[in-house]
Amino acid sequence: MTANDVTVTLIDGDLNRHTLACPGGPYFLGVDSGLWGVSPALLQFERVAGSDGATLRQVSSGPKTLVVPVRVGTDVVSTGEQQNRFAQLMDGLRPDVECRLEVERPGVHREIVARYSRGAASDEVFRRHSQHRGVVVRLEFVALDPVWRNVADPVSTYPADPTVVELFDNAYFGHVNEVTINCDSTLPVSPRFTIAGEVQNVEVMHRTTGAYWRMTERLTRQTDVMVVETDPRNGVGAYLNGGLQSWFFDPFSTLERFVLIPGENRLDLRGLSDVVVSPGASASFRIEWVDQYRQC
């Protein structure tokens, strides 16, 4: 793959699309592109009393800087057309609103949410354009959430068909649903569980990581739907029938740390339906997540 095999598109805050680079031109991605590479690591340490050094408390990633050098050959596009495109692009570079960068290369089409930070100021454009024939601008963006996601079909589900749910194999008889999820993501992702029907004491054990949660609330109607969120950005908790009330979990639950890891994930799900009180009781579940990637 070369720089000329890559298409880079900016979607500004008004949803206007600006092609920054594409195969065949007229705009090409510069060879010193900063779209690849990992985010800076943030390591939190804790001193240990009575000994040297420290212990590691947490590892996370900081904001990611993305550099898009855009060049244009003066023999490919007229000066007037170049100026018009450039003016439209400058209007879309607003640091006060989020934008998206899409990168498409053979077999991959991903996007990242970012903000413009620098590169389009008058002195930067003039200096680079006057000294380097064909280089129009070197744009820099900052992604506060430093992960890439698929543009097409970003949401993955279990079962694979998003219109299908899986019935609980009633724990009243000692049964458990064994689920295997192969996660294409290269980063851990926080899944969402949707539970429907008459059921109580729903619990999920991640056999690979040991993470666990159990919801102590009871759904009493076949029409009840409970959404269990594990992503802190969406509000960790359980929400009944679209409501905002957060429901309770037992104290041993690690809901906020329940993630799917890259590769194979083996989960055990249990749901108890009281078939003695409600002979026709049944319940179902569905799991969904958004794959996340270090690279575009």
Order of alpha helices (4+ residues) and beta strands (2+ residues): beta-beta-beta-beta-beta-beta-alpha-beta-beta-alpha-beta-beta-beta-beta-beta-beta-beta-beta-beta-beta-beta-beta
